[in-house]
Each structure stands twice: as C-alpha cells, then as structure tokens.
C-alpha cells in the first residue's frame, strides 16, 4: 500500500510558523489546531526563524540602558552568590 504525503502551500506553512513565533504560542497547540505533526510544524518554525531572524528592531536608548543595568546587577548577584557558597562551605567544614 502506497502512502501519499500531504503537501501544504508555502503561504500556509509561513502562516502556521508565524502563529508560533509572533503569537508566542506553543508548537504543540498550533499543530493540534491544524491537524499537523509537531515535528513538521517545528521544522517550518525553524526555517521561518532562519529566514526572518534578523527582523527584530534595534533597542532604543532607554531599553539599552535598562539592559546594561540589569546585566550589571546580575554580575553583582552572581559574585555575592559565589562568595556565600564559599563561606557556607567553609563554615560547614569548620563545624566537624
């Protein structure tokens, strides 16, 4: 028995991929809605992202400043966390 594959138009593929990428919806949800296999839709999404990945607008000055401040804060918290881990290991070893 020969099994035939269903073909979809490029417009349909792009529209389904857009629903995942721009709509922030899960691949499984969109695939169920359209009766597609998740792997198939995942491949379409990957191709869409490869083709349209550089279409994000650049950050504005205020957004860039907020991002730099957040990155600085993360570095500080990571340093504090590292210090506290070392201190807790020291005091745990000292109690024995």
Buried (B, 14 or more C-beta within 10 A) or exposed (E): EEEEEEEBEEEEBBBBBBBBBEEEEEBEEBBEEEEBEBEBBBEBBEEBEEEBEEEEEEEEEEEEEEEEEEEEEEEEEEEEEEEEEEEEEEEEEEEE
